[in-house]
Amino acid sequence: HLCTGPSPVSHWTGEVAVGPVPLKFVVTLDPTPGATSTISIPAQRVTDAPLVLATPVDPAVLRFAIADVASFEAYTMGDGTAAGAFRQGSAQLGLTMQEVSAVEAAAAAVAPPPSAARPQHPSGELPYESIELTYSAGPDECELAATLTLPPGSAPVPAVLMLTGSGSHDRDETIFEHKPFLVIADYLARRGIACLRVDDRGVGGSGRGSAPLTTFTFAEDAKAGLAMLQGHERVDADRVGLIGHSEGGLTAAIAAAAAALGAAPHFIIMLAGPGLDGRGTL
């Protein structure tokens, strides 16, 4: 495992060039057996997320990963700096890192104050009900945590299941303090449509399960969510569909194509969903 000096624990700050604005992060690498290395991404409100360390072939190489999400590899330059690459899916971005003290790392990991008000987030007394629930999904019976928003009344209503894009997301698909799925669910509930929002596997209240984190696994999870909605007493089982964002659009299509194998959606809405097959998209 990694050893960068007299102490096996090292602290690094770094950044990857995501679009025009660098995304900064802070990592603490501890190669001690049984220890946990962590990463914090202040701008995304990620604090001390666990990392997986890779045993280096070359002790001058830093290798670590956010399990099932992204990997980092950087070559130390001998002056407390390192340069390399960040990989997520098919994307590869430049990576720079600087070794810092524990005090400097702790200061850098503090999330900034909210940069702006988010007036689109629902607030005050809401004209609908929000129910927290869990259900099992996939052949590994992974427990997923979700929120179901229900319009007022007792009559059955149409319903949608929200499917997140690539990467690990909470049920609101929170990014940079925005919560797009929460905003959509609020909009729909005010117009008589129920909405189920679900934490991805390994995020928030959802378990990780044992199945591989592929689009096909997510499609099985979507089918379980559909079945749960179709069996709910407040949902009109003949008017249940999927809203998929980005990879979630592909997940929705796979779930619909598997209609003969279980619960099927009655409609699909794609938000920036793929229009090509996988090879063409990549």
C-alpha positions in Angstrom: 0.0 0.0 0.0 0.9 3.6 -0.4 3.7 5.1 1.8 4.8 8.7 1.0 7.1 9.4 3.9 8.0 8.6 7.5 4.3 8.5 8.5 2.1 6.1 6.5 -0.8 8.6 6.5 -0.7 11.5 4.0 -3.0 14.3 3.2 -3.5 15.8 -0.3 -5.5 18.5 -1.9 -6.2 18.4 -5.6 -8.5 19.4 -8.4 -9.8 18.0 -11.7 -10.8 20.2 -14.6 -14.5 19.6 -14.9 -15.6 22.1 -17.5 -14.5 25.6 -17.0 -14.3 25.4 -13.2 -11.8 23.1 -11.4 -13.5 20.7 -8.9 -11.4 20.7 -5.7 -11.1 17.7 -3.3 -9.2 16.7 -0.2 -8.0 13.1 0.5 -6.4 11.4 3.5 -4.6 8.2 2.5 -3.9 5.7 5.2 -2.4 2.4 3.9 -2.5 0.8 7.4 -4.4 -2.5 7.2 -8.0 -2.0 8.3 -7.7 1.8 8.2 -10.1 3.9 6.1 -8.8 6.4 3.6 -11.3 9.2 2.7 -12.1 11.9 0.2 -14.0 15.2 0.8 -15.4 17.3 -2.1 -16.5 20.6 -0.4 -18.4 22.0 -3.4 -20.6 18.9 -3.6 -21.1 18.6 0.2 -19.2 15.3 0.3 -17.3 14.8 3.5 -15.0 11.9 4.4 -16.4 9.5 1.8 -14.5 6.2 2.0 -11.8 5.4 -0.6 -10.3 2.1 -1.9 -6.5 2.1 -2.0 -4.7 0.2 -4.7 -1.3 -1.4 -3.9 1.2 0.5 -6.0 3.6 -1.2 -8.3 5.7 2.0 -7.9 5.7 3.6 -4.5 5.8 7.0 -6.2 2.4 6.4 -7.6 -0.8 7.3 -5.7 -3.7 5.1 -6.7 -7.1 5.3 -5.0 -10.8 5.1 -6.0 -14.3 6.0 -5.0 -15.8 2.5 -5.2 -18.0 2.0 -8.3 -17.7 5.7 -9.2 -14.2 7.0 -10.1 -10.5 6.3 -9.9 -7.5 8.5 -9.4 -3.8 7.9 -10.3 -1.0 10.4 -9.9 2.7 10.3 -10.0 4.5 12.1 -7.2 7.1 14.7 -8.4 9.3 14.6 -5.3 8.4 18.1 -4.2 5.1 17.4 -2.5 3.2 17.6 -5.8 1.6 14.9 -7.9 0.1 14.9 -11.4 -2.0 12.3 -13.2 -5.5 11.4 -14.3 -9.0 11.1 -12.9 -11.3 8.5 -14.6 -15.0 8.2 -14.4 -16.7 5.9 -16.9 -15.2 6.7 -20.3 -14.1 10.2 -19.2 -10.4 10.9 -18.3 -9.5 14.3 -16.9 -6.2 15.9 -15.8 -5.4 15.7 -12.1 -3.1 17.8 -10.0 -2.4 17.2 -6.2 -0.5 18.9 -3.5 0.6 17.2 -0.2 -0.5 19.2 2.8 -0.5 19.0 6.6 -3.4 17.5 8.5 -4.4 21.0 9.7 -4.4 22.3 6.1 -6.4 19.3 4.9 -9.1 19.8 7.6 -9.4 23.5 6.7 -9.7 22.7 2.9 -12.3 20.1 3.5 -14.8 22.5 5.0 -17.8 23.1 2.7 -18.3 26.7 1.6 -21.5 28.5 2.7 -24.4 28.2 0.3 -23.5 30.3 -2.7 -27.0 31.4 -3.4 -30.6 31.0 -2.4 -32.5 28.2 -4.0 -36.0 29.7 -4.3 -37.3 26.8 -6.4 -36.9 24.4 -3.4 -40.4 23.7 -1.9 -40.8 25.4 1.5 -43.6 26.2 4.1 -46.7 24.1 4.4 -47.0 21.8 1.4 -50.3 20.7 -0.1 -49.4 17.1 -0.4 -48.1 14.2 1.7 -44.5 12.8 1.7 -44.0 9.2 2.9 -40.6 7.7 3.7 -40.5 4.0 2.7 -38.2 1.1 1.8 -38.5 -1.8 -0.5 -36.4 -4.7 -1.9 -35.1 -4.6 -5.4 -33.1 -6.9 -7.7 -32.2 -10.6 -7.4 -29.9 -9.6 -4.5 -33.0 -8.1 -2.7 -31.2 -4.9 -2.0 -33.1 -2.6 0.3 -33.7 0.8 -1.3 -34.9 3.9 0.6 -37.3 6.4 -1.0 -39.8 9.2 -0.6 -43.3 8.9 -2.1 -45.1 12.2 -2.6 -48.9 11.8 -2.7 -51.5 14.5 -3.8 -54.3 15.1 -1.3 -57.4 13.0 -1.3 -58.2 9.3 -1.4 -58.8 8.6 -5.1 -56.1 6.7 -7.0 -53.7 9.0 -8.9 -51.1 8.6 -11.7 -47.6 8.1 -10.5 -44.0 8.3 -11.8 -40.7 6.8 -10.6 -37.7 9.0 -11.0 -34.4 7.4 -12.2 -31.1 9.2 -11.7 -28.3 9.7 -14.2 -24.8 8.1 -14.1 -22.8 8.2 -10.9 -24.1 7.9 -7.3 -27.0 10.2 -6.4 -29.4 10.7 -3.6 -33.1 10.7 -4.2 -33.2 14.4 -5.0 -30.3 14.0 -7.5 -28.5 16.7 -5.4 -25.7 18.5 -7.1 -24.1 21.8 -6.2 -26.9 22.5 -3.7 -29.6 22.0 -6.4 -32.2 19.3 -5.9 -33.9 18.8 -9.3 -35.8 15.7 -8.5 -37.3 17.3 -5.4 -38.4 20.3 -7.5 -40.0 18.0 -10.1 -41.7 15.9 -7.4 -43.1 19.1 -5.9 -44.4 20.3 -9.3 -46.1 17.0 -10.0 -47.7 16.5 -6.6 -49.3 20.0 -6.9 -50.9 18.8 -10.1 -52.3 15.5 -8.9 -49.4 13.1 -9.8 -47.6 10.9 -7.2 -43.8 10.7 -7.4 -41.3 8.1 -6.1 -37.7 9.3 -5.6 -35.1 6.7 -4.6 -31.6 6.9 -3.2 -29.2 5.0 -5.5 -27.5 1.8 -4.2 -25.0 2.7 -1.6 -26.2 6.3 -1.1 -28.3 7.8 1.7 -30.6 5.2 3.2 -30.2 2.6 0.5 -28.1 -0.5 0.8 -25.3 -1.4 -1.6 -26.4 -5.0 -2.3 -24.2 -7.6 -4.0 -25.2 -7.0 -7.7 -22.8 -5.2 -10.0 -23.6 -1.5 -10.5 -24.6 -1.6 -14.1 -27.5 -0.2 -16.1 -29.1 -3.6 -16.2 -29.0 -3.8 -12.4 -30.6 -0.3 -12.2 -33.3 -1.5 -14.6 -34.1 -4.4 -12.2 -34.3 -1.8 -9.4 -36.7 0.3 -11.6 -38.9 -2.7 -12.2 -39.1 -3.2 -8.4 -40.1 0.5 -7.9 -42.7 0.2 -10.6 -44.2 -2.9 -9.0 -44.3 -1.2 -5.6 -46.1 1.8 -7.1 -48.6 -0.3 -9.1 -49.5 -2.1 -5.9 -50.0 1.0 -3.8 -53.5 1.7 -2.8 -53.3 5.4 -3.7 -51.8 4.8 -7.2 -53.8 4.1 -10.4 -52.0 1.0 -11.6 -52.9 1.8 -15.2 -51.2 5.1 -15.2 -47.6 4.5 -13.9 -44.5 5.6 -15.8 -40.8 6.5 -15.6 -38.9 9.7 -15.7 -35.3 9.0 -16.4 -32.5 11.6 -16.5 -29.4 10.9 -18.6 -28.4 7.2 -17.9 -31.8 7.0 -16.2 -33.4 7.4 -19.6 -31.5 4.3 -20.8 -32.5 2.5 -17.6 -36.2 3.4 -18.3 -35.9 2.0 -21.8 -34.4 -1.3 -20.6 -37.1 -1.6 -18.0 -39.8 -1.0 -20.6 -38.3 -3.5 -23.0 -38.4 -6.2 -20.2 -42.1 -5.7 -19.9 -42.8 -9.4 -20.3 -40.5 -10.2 -17.4 -42.4 -8.1 -14.8 -43.8 -4.7 -14.1 -43.9 -2.5 -17.2 -44.2 1.3 -17.3 -47.1 2.8 -19.3 -45.0 5.7 -20.4 -41.4 7.0 -20.3 -40.1 10.6 -20.1 -36.5 11.0 -20.9 -34.6 14.0 -19.6 -31.4 14.2 -21.7 -31.7 10.5 -22.3 -29.5 8.8 -24.9 -30.6 8.7 -28.5 -28.0 6.2 -29.6 -26.9 2.7 -28.6 -24.2 2.3 -26.0 -21.3 2.3 -28.4 -22.5 5.4 -30.2 -23.1 7.2 -26.9 -19.6 6.5 -25.7 
